[in-house]
């Protein structure tokens, strides 16, 4: 999970793609990297 790897993966995503990321300490960092070029990120928190 480096910034370079996340940016590279984000560039492969289409506008119709959606990615779900578990709500952890890193999820906001991921959203900041991807929101510049792609907006299909969902941050989810699994509650029992």
C-alpha positions, 0 to 999 in steps of 0.5 A: 500500500504505497502511494505510487501503487495506489495511484497506479491502481486508481488509474486502471479503474473505470468510471463505472467501477466501484471499490469497497475499502474497510474503514480503518486508519488507512481508509481516509488516506486511500480516499484522498489519493483516489478522489483526485481522479476517480470517485467510485470509492465506498468506505464500509464499516462492518458492525456485528 
